[in-house]
Amino acid sequence: MSVAHHDRLRLDHTDFATVRPLIRTGLYSTAATGPDVVRRVVAPGLIQRVVVDRDGTVVPVTFDMLRSWPIGEFELFTLAEHNVRAAGGVRIRHGDFDVPLAAGLPPMAILSGPAYLTAHARWLGDHPVTGPHGAVLILPSEQHIYAYPIIGPELAASATVLAQLARVCHAEDPHPLSPWVYWWRDGTLDLAATTIHRNDETELKPTDRFRHFATLLSEE
């Protein structure tokens, strides 16, 4: 390819009309960012970033780029989420994790499919994977979301099983995201528990808020 031809194919990131339909968003580890990258904290350990994706060539949106566009930061995230939701493509299957603690739990939902799957954790209630009290979930990699519906006193067991699964997936995946357990409820994604792995044991460290909620459910 000639240099002139290559230049014609380069995307002018200041041309917002062209860039607009290419804007996407996903969730990333808080370690995966730069000082000028447009991002916001979604939950402890997770940030949401905005990118321009042109046929798989991904460029993070920076604040310098944003200053040249006729759109604010909040509107940019809204647009990016709209584009991801409109693209769809989420596949859902249900299965069981073969450990004794999972016996008696509802089926685990396994979400996969689109390149920006992790963003769907923000609106998990749009998918048939939540219960009357939301869902507990893990995002160990960019390729999968694992979730249990929150129905009642089984919550503590669900979170523990997910923590064990997160340990395996996060360690083995070439694109790991988070080994922690999260909690989706009423449109909000929050940290449910951090995890500590020692030898073959996984220790769950629930947040105070999640522990209180789990206690209330166990008393129902």
C-alpha positions in Angstrom: 0.0 0.0 0.0 1.4 3.4 -0.9 1.9 6.1 1.7 -0.7 8.3 0.0 -3.3 5.5 0.0 -2.6 4.8 3.7 -3.1 8.4 4.5 -6.5 8.4 2.8 -7.5 5.5 4.9 -6.5 7.2 8.2 -9.4 8.3 10.3 -9.6 12.0 11.1 -10.5 11.9 14.8 -11.5 15.6 14.7 -14.3 14.8 12.3 -17.0 14.0 14.9 -19.7 13.2 12.3 -17.5 10.4 11.0 -16.3 9.2 14.4 -19.7 9.3 16.1 -21.0 5.8 15.0 -17.6 4.3 15.8 -17.6 5.3 19.5 -17.8 2.3 21.9 -17.3 1.7 25.6 -16.3 -1.1 27.9 -15.2 -1.9 31.4 -11.5 -2.3 32.2 -9.3 -2.8 35.2 -8.3 0.4 37.0 -4.7 -0.5 36.1 -5.4 -0.3 32.4 -5.5 3.4 31.8 -3.4 6.5 31.0 -3.4 10.0 32.4 -5.3 11.6 29.5 -7.8 8.8 28.7 -11.5 9.6 29.2 -12.7 7.2 31.9 -14.9 7.1 35.0 -14.9 4.8 38.0 -17.9 2.3 37.8 -17.1 0.3 40.9 -13.9 -0.4 43.0 -11.5 -2.0 40.7 -13.4 -1.2 37.5 -13.3 1.8 35.2 -15.4 2.6 32.1 -13.4 3.9 29.1 -14.5 5.2 25.7 -12.8 4.2 22.5 -13.1 4.7 18.8 -13.3 1.3 17.1 -12.9 1.3 13.3 -13.0 -2.3 12.0 -11.1 -3.6 15.0 -8.6 -0.8 15.2 -9.2 0.7 18.6 -8.1 4.1 19.7 -8.8 5.3 23.3 -10.6 8.6 23.5 -8.5 11.2 25.2 -9.6 14.5 26.8 -7.6 16.2 24.1 -9.8 14.5 21.4 -12.9 15.3 23.4 -12.1 19.0 23.5 -12.3 19.1 19.7 -15.8 17.5 19.6 -19.2 19.2 20.1 -20.1 17.0 23.0 -19.5 16.9 26.7 -18.1 14.1 28.8 -21.4 12.8 30.2 -23.0 12.9 26.7 -20.0 11.0 25.3 -20.6 8.1 27.7 -24.3 8.1 26.9 -23.5 8.0 23.2 -21.0 5.2 23.7 -23.4 3.1 25.7 -26.1 3.7 23.1 -23.9 2.4 20.3 -22.9 -0.7 22.3 -26.5 -1.5 23.2 -27.7 -1.0 19.7 -25.1 -3.4 18.4 -26.5 -6.2 20.6 -25.1 -9.6 20.0 -25.1 -10.9 23.6 -25.4 -14.6 23.9 -26.7 -16.2 27.1 -26.5 -19.8 28.1 -27.1 -21.3 31.5 -25.0 -23.9 33.2 -23.8 -25.3 36.6 -20.4 -25.0 38.2 -19.4 -28.4 39.3 -18.5 -27.8 42.9 -20.4 -29.1 46.0 -21.3 -25.6 47.1 -23.1 -24.9 43.8 -25.6 -27.7 44.5 -29.1 -26.3 44.9 -28.2 -22.9 43.4 -30.2 -21.5 40.5 -28.5 -22.0 37.1 -25.5 -19.7 36.4 -25.9 -17.4 33.4 -22.9 -17.1 31.1 -22.9 -14.1 28.9 -20.6 -13.9 25.8 -20.5 -12.5 22.3 -19.7 -8.9 21.4 -16.4 -7.2 21.7 -17.7 -4.8 24.3 -19.6 -7.3 26.4 -18.3 -6.0 29.7 -20.3 -2.8 29.2 -23.5 -4.8 29.4 -22.7 -5.3 33.1 -23.9 -1.7 33.5 -27.4 -2.6 32.3 -27.5 -6.2 33.3 -31.2 -5.9 34.1 -31.9 -5.7 30.4 -31.0 -9.4 30.1 -32.9 -12.3 31.6 -30.3 -13.1 34.2 -31.3 -11.2 37.3 -33.6 -12.1 40.2 -36.0 -10.0 42.3 -33.0 -8.5 44.1 -30.6 -8.2 41.2 -27.6 -10.4 40.5 -24.1 -11.2 41.7 -21.5 -11.4 38.9 -17.9 -11.7 37.9 -16.0 -10.2 35.0 -12.8 -12.2 35.0 -12.1 -11.4 31.4 -13.2 -9.4 28.4 -15.0 -12.4 26.9 -17.4 -13.5 29.6 -19.7 -12.4 32.4 -20.9 -15.0 34.8 -24.0 -14.2 37.0 -26.3 -15.7 39.5 -29.7 -14.1 40.1 -30.3 -12.9 43.7 -33.4 -14.6 44.9 -32.9 -15.2 48.6 -30.7 -16.7 51.3 -28.6 -18.5 48.7 -26.7 -15.3 48.0 -23.6 -16.0 50.1 -23.1 -19.4 48.4 -23.6 -17.8 45.0 -20.9 -15.2 45.7 -18.5 -17.8 47.0 -18.9 -20.1 43.9 -18.4 -17.1 41.6 -15.2 -16.2 43.5 -13.8 -19.6 43.0 -14.7 -19.5 39.3 -13.2 -16.0 39.0 -9.9 -17.2 40.4 -9.6 -19.9 37.7 -10.8 -17.7 34.8 -8.8 -14.7 35.7 -5.5 -16.6 36.1 -5.9 -18.5 32.8 -7.3 -15.8 30.5 -4.9 -13.9 28.3 -7.0 -10.7 28.8 -7.9 -10.8 32.5 -10.1 -8.1 33.9 -11.0 -8.6 37.6 -10.9 -11.5 40.1 -13.5 -9.8 42.4 -17.2 -10.3 42.8 -19.7 -7.6 41.9 -23.3 -6.9 42.6 -25.9 -5.4 40.3 -29.1 -4.0 41.8 -31.6 -1.4 40.7 -29.4 -0.2 37.8 -26.2 0.1 39.8 -23.0 -2.0 39.7 -21.1 -2.2 42.9 -18.4 -4.2 44.5 -19.7 -7.2 46.5 -16.4 -8.7 47.7 -12.7 -8.7 47.1 -10.9 -12.1 47.1 -7.7 -13.4 48.6 -6.2 -16.5 47.1 -3.9 -18.6 49.2 -2.7 -21.9 47.9 -5.9 -23.7 46.8 -8.2 -21.6 49.0 -10.3 -18.6 48.0 -11.2 -16.2 50.8 -14.1 -13.8 50.3 -13.9 -10.3 51.8 -17.4 -8.9 51.4 -18.0 -5.1 51.7 -20.0 -3.9 54.7 -23.0 -3.0 52.5 -23.1 -6.4 50.7 -22.6 -8.3 54.0 -25.6 -6.4 55.5 -27.8 -7.1 52.5 -26.8 -10.8 52.5 -27.7 -11.0 56.2 -31.1 -9.5 55.6 -31.8 -12.0 52.9 -30.7 -14.9 55.0 -33.3 -13.9 57.7 -36.2 -13.9 55.2 
